Amino acid sequence: MVKSCWKPSVECDSRGCLDGLLWCKDLGQHVYGDFSMAVIQANSLLEDQSQLQSGSLSSSCSGPYGTFVGVYDGHGGPEASSFINDNLFCNFKSFVSENQGISINDLRKAFLATEDEFLSLVKKQWLSKPRMASVGSCCLTGLICNGLLYIANAGDSRVVLGRSVRGTKEVMAMQLSTEHNANSNAIRDELRLSHPDDPQIVVMKHKVWRVKGLIQISRSIGDAYLKKAEFNKEPLLPKFRLSESFQKPILSAEPSLLVHELHPDDRFLVFVSDGLWEHLSNQEVVKIVQISPRNGIARRLVKAALKEAARKREMRYSDLNKIDRGVRRHFHDDITVIVVFLDSHLINVSSNYYSPVSIKGGGRLAATAAAVAGV
């Protein structure tokens, strides 16, 4: 399954290579260096979506210039993550054009605008496709521009920075994103504080903390059934409906925000959906990137996670590779990896002398999965 992307059996084009359940772009260039992307499918329909946009960050070609990264980890289906992949960056560019500059608030407004648009779509399709009310997605974005890194996150995807330790050959892992998963004490406290009259706001179910006993994350785009009471009724399936109505949204689309000034020792960023972090730690990931060639590094991280998933189930990696989509979800989740290298001599350079890059990770993989499923 995880073969080298240049072998004859692999289908390749300028946007990447498809090899069974793996899609990869082994190496490309963005404004500030190289990047590598990979996606492995586990679900019957690929629920992970992602993108890398490098070049102009506004609706005009006059700049500002930078690199935008998005990882969208869907749940309940692929619709929310696909919608985000098609709309969030466009919304962000519109806000940048309006303000004629970059600010962290542009990312925040893009999240909330995309959320409003998706909930409007859910309402429009409520009678014909009520399932859309139960579909959602984690949403992690990173923006590199003018020596700064802007992070916005809703959900439990993660971005980790690899920073060189001066005077040594070591690279330190620094997690930059804040996660919103009910397994965290801080998130459970946050939920209880914001819903003081609801003793069941977080419930332990099957040895996992869940919001209302249903979902692990406290922030997302979508999941309309936990945000608007009008969707907490028929024709939504009973397994999603709460026994009591609610007035205040249970989940939020408000992202956590961070602005980080890039340092000459900041070597690379790793944006990854939760499926990988179930198997590898921050430092393990940074170590693999440190000691490996840039070409194909995202694919190597996927392979490392799958090897660990196989080890946990006391099976061979080669046997795991034989398991098809759908059934494979019992062993690991969809996994998206985007590694963005930071070449320090380019970070503070503002130039429009650059060919724009626009890649959506796993697009052909999602299309192939949909065709197999007859969607």
Secondary structure, 3 states (H helix, E strand, C coil): CCCCCCCCCCEEECCEEEECCEEEEEEEEECCEEEEEEEECCCCCCCEEEEEEEEECCCCCCCCEEEEEEEEEEECCCHHHHHHHHHHHHHHHHHHHHHCCCCHHHHHHHHHHHHHHHHHHHHHCCCCCHHHHHCEECEEEEEEECCEEEEEEECCCEEEEEEECCCCCCEEEEECCCCCECCCHHHHHHHHHHCCCCCCCEEEECCEEEECCCECECECEECHHHCCHHHCCCCCCHHHCCCCCCCCCCCECCCEEEEEECCCCEEEEEEECHHHHCCCCHHHHHHHHHHCCCCCHHHHHHHHHHHHHHHHCCCCHHHHCCCCCCHHHHCCCCEEEEEEECCHHHHCCCCCCCCCEEEEECHHHHHHHHHHHCC
